[in-house]
Structure formats: structure tokens, C-alpha cells
Amino acid sequence: MPHAGGEIRLIDGGVLLCPLHFWTFDSASGDCTSMPGERLLFRQVSVSNGRLIAFESDK
């Protein structure tokens, strides 16, 4: 898993960027566009007081 605690950022056209690895991800699928076979994990989220809250997976 590529994410190591860096803040994943939304950049142009629905692309997400990891500032620690400089990998890019498709925001719709989570697939890594710079490293084939890698992807972000899916999490349910909500917004509370202007902050994005991610929930642990039930799996």
C-alpha cells in the first residue's frame, strides 16, 4: 500500500496526489496512474464541521 501518512491531495481533473511518493491516483477508482497494480484503499467518509472523516472498513 503506497500511503504512508501523507495528506493525499486533489489536483486537476479528479487526480489525487500523494506528496510523499509523488504517485497519482484516479479519484473515482483509486487506481494508481503512475505505478500499475497499486491503488488507494476505499473508505466511507462524511463531513463534520468542515472536516472529512474516514471510517474504518467493516471487513
C-alpha positions as a printed Julia matrix, in Angstrom:
59×3 Matrix{Float64}:
   0.0    0.0     0.0
   1.56   3.3    -1.07
   0.05   5.66    1.51
   2.35   6.29    4.47
   0.55   9.06    6.32
   0.96  11.88    3.8
  -2.04  14.06    3.06
  -3.5   12.89   -0.25
  -4.44  15.97   -2.26
  -6.93  16.51   -5.06
  -5.28  18.12   -8.08
  -6.51  18.78  -11.65
  -9.25  16.73  -13.27
 -10.09  14.34  -10.43
  -6.49  13.22   -9.89
  -5.23  12.58   -6.36
  -1.56  13.11   -5.44
   0.48  11.56   -2.62
   3.09  14.21   -1.68
   5.37  11.62   -0.05
   5.64   9.28   -3.05
   4.57  11.66   -5.85
   2.26   8.92   -7.08
  -1.03   9.93   -8.7
  -4.38   8.17   -8.37
  -7.72   8.23  -10.19
 -10.18   9.74   -7.69
 -13.11   7.64   -8.99
 -11.44   4.21   -8.82
  -8.45   4.68   -6.51
  -6.19   3.11   -9.15
  -2.63   4.42   -9.23
  -1.9    6.1   -12.56
   1.87   6.22  -12.03
   2.53   2.75  -10.6
   0.48  -0.04  -12.26
  -1.13  -2.5    -9.86
  -1.2   -0.11   -6.87
  -4.34   1.6    -5.57
  -5.72   3.5    -2.6
  -8.0    1.75   -0.14
 -11.67   2.68   -0.2
 -13.17   4.23    2.94
 -16.66   5.52    3.72
 -16.43   9.22    4.58
 -18.54  12.04    5.95
 -18.04  15.76    6.52
 -18.28  17.12   10.07
 -17.61  20.77   10.92
 -15.83  21.23    7.6
 -13.54  18.23    8.13
 -13.52  14.99    6.18
 -13.92  11.95    8.46
 -12.93   8.48    7.16
 -14.41   5.34    8.75
 -12.67   2.01    9.31
 -13.71  -0.78    6.95
 -16.03  -3.5     8.32
 -14.02  -6.18    6.52
